[in-house]
């Protein structure tokens, strides 16, 4: 099973979320799993790639067909709750970036 999202040819959008976790779970794992399941059901969702190191720094990149799709996901009620809990419970610091992918290259086996 590949850890790479199955991406179409550009253009599409990437939401890049980088966060330093706080100590303790405090319901994070359950909410994270729920958010993945919900995102997968959203119109325009393409896929995601995620990693976290042993010190709690994580990067998740979710991919979206268009800007309207990612804006709609931002406003889903349960996602809004997760955002609030992230700010108050789960993250020491985070950054979120949105980018339009105009070119993409695969390698070496994707040549």
LUMZA-854107 format. One record per residue (C-alpha): residue in three letters; x, y, z; residue number from 1. Coordinates in steps of 0.1 Angstrom, whole numbers, plus 5000, padded with zeros to 4 digits. Example, Ala and Ser with C-alpha at 12.3 -4.5 7.8 and 13.67 -1.06 7.14 Angstrom:
<atoms>
residuo:east:north:up:num
ala:5123:4955:5078:1
ser:5137:4989:5071:2
</atoms>
This chain:
<atoms>
residuo:east:north:up:num
unk:5000:5000:5000:1
unk:5015:5033:4989:2
unk:5017:5062:5014:3
unk:5015:5086:4985:4
unk:4981:5101:4975:5
unk:4968:5091:4941:6
unk:4970:5125:4924:7
unk:4956:5137:4891:8
unk:4975:5158:4866:9
unk:4977:5194:4879:10
unk:4962:5218:4886:11
unk:4948:5210:4920:12
unk:4952:5224:4955:13
unk:4973:5213:4984:14
unk:4966:5222:5021:15
unk:4998:5218:5041:16
unk:4993:5215:5078:17
unk:5025:5214:5100:18
unk:5020:5211:5137:19
unk:5039:5204:5169:20
unk:5017:5182:5192:21
unk:5013:5189:5228:22
unk:5019:5160:5253:23
unk:4991:5135:5258:24
unk:4964:5122:5235:25
unk:4934:5140:5249:26
unk:4911:5125:5223:27
unk:4934:5134:5194:28
unk:4938:5100:5178:29
unk:4900:5094:5177:30
unk:4893:5128:5162:31
unk:4921:5125:5137:32
unk:4907:5092:5124:33
unk:4872:5107:5122:34
unk:4885:5137:5103:35
unk:4902:5114:5077:36
unk:4870:5095:5072:37
unk:4850:5127:5069:38
unk:4874:5144:5045:39
unk:4874:5113:5022:40
unk:4836:5118:5018:41
unk:4839:5155:5009:42
unk:4833:5165:4972:43
unk:4866:5175:4956:44
unk:4888:5156:4981:45
unk:4917:5138:4962:46
unk:4938:5123:4990:47
unk:4963:5130:5017:48
unk:4999:5123:5028:49
unk:5009:5125:5065:50
unk:5039:5118:5087:51
unk:5049:5125:5123:52
unk:5083:5122:5140:53
unk:5089:5109:5175:54
unk:5091:5144:5189:55
unk:5056:5152:5178:56
unk:5062:5173:5147:57
unk:5037:5163:5120:58
unk:5030:5173:5084:59
unk:4998:5165:5066:60
unk:4992:5175:5031:61
unk:4956:5171:5018:62
unk:4948:5175:4981:63
unk:4917:5191:4967:64
unk:4902:5194:4932:65
unk:4896:5231:4935:66
unk:4896:5260:4960:67
unk:4858:5258:4965:68
unk:4862:5222:4977:69
unk:4888:5230:5003:70
unk:4869:5260:5015:71
unk:4837:5239:5019:72
unk:4857:5213:5040:73
unk:4871:5241:5062:74
unk:4835:5250:5072:75
unk:4822:5215:5080:76
unk:4809:5217:5116:77
unk:4828:5187:5130:78
unk:4859:5200:5113:79
unk:4854:5234:5130:80
unk:4852:5216:5163:81
unk:4885:5197:5156:82
unk:4901:5231:5147:83
unk:4890:5246:5180:84
unk:4903:5216:5200:85
unk:4936:5217:5181:86
unk:4941:5253:5192:87
unk:4932:5246:5228:88
unk:4943:5210:5234:89
unk:4965:5193:5209:90
unk:4990:5217:5193:91
unk:5018:5238:5208:92
unk:5022:5255:5174:93
unk:5009:5250:5139:94
unk:5010:5265:5105:95
unk:4986:5260:5076:96
unk:4995:5268:5040:97
unk:4973:5266:5009:98
unk:4990:5262:4975:99
unk:4978:5257:4939:100
unk:4998:5229:4924:101
unk:5006:5238:4888:102
unk:5033:5212:4881:103
unk:5042:5178:4896:104
unk:5069:5153:4889:105
unk:5073:5117:4899:106
unk:5104:5097:4904:107
unk:5122:5074:4903:108
unk:5097:5046:4897:109
unk:5071:5070:4885:110
unk:5091:5082:4855:111
</atoms>
